Amino acid sequence: MADNNNPNNEEEKVQSDSPEKTGGNLTSPEGVLMLIIAGIIDAISIIPVINVASDVLGIIIIGGWLVITRSGEALKKAIKRFLIACGIELIPVVSIAPSWTWFVYKTLKDS
């Protein structure tokens, strides 16, 4: 017979809701919003005339989000990825790659 007052049942429920098992923060409101914003910025970067504007938007919006939401070791790890994404976006032909979306995805997945 199952014991409904067993504290182990509550522990199992808490463990099943952990970020490792649910895929991180990808489906949180913050994650969905930042993925959409990154996708829009990447879509804007396809147009050569306003490519520089999309780079500036990405650095300000996504960089600001990074600094506000991350701290300590997570920030150090994410800054390396952020610099890679900035470098990719600053190269004219290569900037078509969805580097901002990749950066936001990897940052959310690692948190």
Wavefront OBJ file of the C-alpha trace (Angstrom):
o trace
v 0.000 0.000 0.000
v 1.375 3.463 -0.879
v 2.075 5.875 1.931
v 0.758 9.320 0.936
v 2.652 11.036 3.747
v 6.043 9.730 2.622
v 8.499 12.651 2.409
v 10.385 10.852 -0.370
v 7.435 11.436 -2.710
v 7.860 15.198 -2.281
v 11.597 14.951 -2.924
v 10.935 13.036 -6.146
v 8.549 15.750 -7.315
v 11.100 18.498 -6.606
v 13.852 16.594 -8.400
v 11.701 16.055 -11.470
v 11.223 19.834 -11.773
v 14.961 20.552 -11.748
v 16.437 22.460 -14.734
v 18.599 19.493 -15.774
v 15.525 17.396 -16.496
v 13.296 20.110 -17.967
v 15.830 21.583 -20.413
v 16.948 24.671 -18.513
v 15.201 27.973 -18.818
v 14.327 27.691 -22.500
v 10.584 27.637 -21.885
v 10.547 30.304 -19.202
v 9.041 33.674 -20.187
v 12.522 35.227 -20.105
v 13.919 32.487 -22.328
v 11.142 32.673 -24.891
v 11.311 36.478 -25.028
v 15.087 36.564 -25.423
v 15.034 33.862 -28.119
v 12.424 35.858 -30.051
v 14.426 39.092 -29.687
v 17.620 37.331 -30.776
v 15.808 35.840 -33.767
v 14.517 39.264 -34.804
v 17.984 40.789 -34.494
v 19.433 37.931 -36.569
v 16.710 38.410 -39.193
v 17.513 42.130 -39.390
v 21.201 41.339 -39.907
v 20.366 39.656 -43.234
v 19.752 43.103 -44.763
v 23.213 44.528 -45.588
v 22.281 48.204 -45.227
v 21.137 47.911 -41.611
v 23.544 45.167 -40.570
v 25.553 47.534 -38.372
v 22.376 48.700 -36.610
v 21.467 45.104 -35.816
v 24.962 44.556 -34.390
v 24.565 47.541 -32.081
v 21.084 46.381 -31.040
v 22.396 42.904 -30.287
v 25.289 44.189 -28.219
v 23.092 46.566 -26.213
v 20.017 44.369 -25.690
v 21.574 40.923 -25.366
v 24.710 42.207 -23.632
v 22.567 44.120 -21.142
v 20.449 41.044 -20.500
v 23.599 39.028 -19.919
v 25.039 41.448 -17.370
v 21.740 41.880 -15.526
v 20.825 38.196 -15.241
v 24.170 36.433 -14.796
v 26.789 36.680 -12.077
v 30.014 35.045 -10.980
v 31.260 32.013 -12.868
v 28.199 31.900 -15.136
v 28.950 35.459 -16.292
v 32.589 34.641 -17.056
v 31.565 31.625 -19.116
v 28.875 33.553 -20.972
v 31.149 36.521 -21.743
v 33.445 34.277 -23.773
v 30.470 33.140 -25.839
v 29.208 36.732 -26.108
v 32.536 37.877 -27.558
v 32.414 35.047 -30.112
v 28.890 36.091 -31.137
v 29.993 39.744 -31.411
v 32.957 38.748 -33.550
v 30.770 36.723 -35.904
v 28.258 39.551 -36.215
v 30.939 42.119 -37.049
v 32.191 40.189 -40.099
v 29.968 41.415 -42.980
v 29.208 38.194 -44.899
v 29.376 35.827 -41.930
v 26.965 37.984 -39.913
v 24.073 36.270 -41.700
v 24.623 33.310 -39.336
v 22.180 33.281 -36.383
v 24.886 33.951 -33.798
v 22.692 35.965 -31.388
v 20.107 33.185 -31.318
v 22.860 30.617 -30.768
v 24.309 32.689 -27.934
v 20.966 33.121 -26.144
v 20.140 29.424 -26.595
v 23.480 28.248 -25.186
v 23.328 30.726 -22.304
v 19.822 29.618 -21.329
v 20.728 25.950 -21.714
v 23.759 26.296 -19.414
v 21.913 28.168 -16.680
l 1 2 3 4 5 6 7 8 9 10 11 12 13 14 15 16 17 18 19 20 21 22 23 24 25 26 27 28 29 30 31 32 33 34 35 36 37 38 39 40 41 42 43 44 45 46 47 48 49 50 51 52 53 54 55 56 57 58 59 60 61 62 63 64 65 66 67 68 69 70 71 72 73 74 75 76 77 78 79 80 81 82 83 84 85 86 87 88 89 90 91 92 93 94 95 96 97 98 99 100 101 102 103 104 105 106 107 108 109 110 111
